Amino acid sequence: MYLERTIDSELENWRLSATRKPLMLRGARQVGKSSAVRNLATKFAYFIELNFDEIAQHRPIFERGGSVIDACELIQAVANTPLIAGKTLLFLDEIQACIPAISALRYF
């Protein structure tokens, strides 16, 4: 069961924006940031979640230093889900555990 949060309306505004850019959610632990993103994912055709804390094998996608296109191809292969602009929500959970992923956000 999902409990609605104040941030849900802001996430919906972000989803509807024509000039959507990568979004970083920061806040206290265990307040529902990940749950809010997973709830938002129900409004996308596809959802890919990479958790850098729980699955260390996700880190090399960004640590190898390839292009964004290379990273996107690897993400699609790992998730077995298409990564389509505007239709796929890519959620990089616990991104602070992979600094190169944070650096790559500017190119997405």
NORFEN-V164956 format. One record per residue. N is the residue number from 1. OMEGA is omega in whole degrees, -180 to 180 (NA if undefined). Layout:
N,OMEGA + N,OMEGA
//
This chain:
1,-179 + 2,175 + 3,-180 + 4,-179 + 5,179 + 6,-177 + 7,-176 + 8,-180 + 9,177 + 10,178 + 11,178 + 12,176 + 13,178 + 14,-179 + 15,-176 + 16,-178 + 17,178 + 18,-178 + 19,-177 + 20,178 + 21,176 + 22,-176 + 23,175 + 24,176 + 25,178 + 26,178 + 27,-179 + 28,179 + 29,172 + 30,177 + 31,176 + 32,179 + 33,-180 + 34,178 + 35,179 + 36,179 + 37,179 + 38,176 + 39,177 + 40,-178 + 41,180 + 42,-179 + 43,177 + 44,178 + 45,-178 + 46,180 + 47,175 + 48,177 + 49,174 + 50,180 + 51,-175 + 52,178 + 53,-174 + 54,-176 + 55,-176 + 56,180 + 57,178 + 58,-176 + 59,-179 + 60,177 + 61,-178 + 62,-176 + 63,-178 + 64,173 + 65,178 + 66,179 + 67,177 + 68,179 + 69,177 + 70,180 + 71,180 + 72,178 + 73,178 + 74,179 + 75,179 + 76,-180 + 77,-179 + 78,-175 + 79,-175 + 80,-178 + 81,179 + 82,177 + 83,-174 + 84,-180 + 85,178 + 86,-179 + 87,-179 + 88,173 + 89,177 + 90,-177 + 91,178 + 92,-175 + 93,-179 + 94,-176 + 95,180 + 96,178 + 97,-180 + 98,-177 + 99,178 + 100,177 + 101,177 + 102,180 + 103,-178 + 104,-176 + 105,-177 + 106,-178 + 107,-180 + 108,NA
//
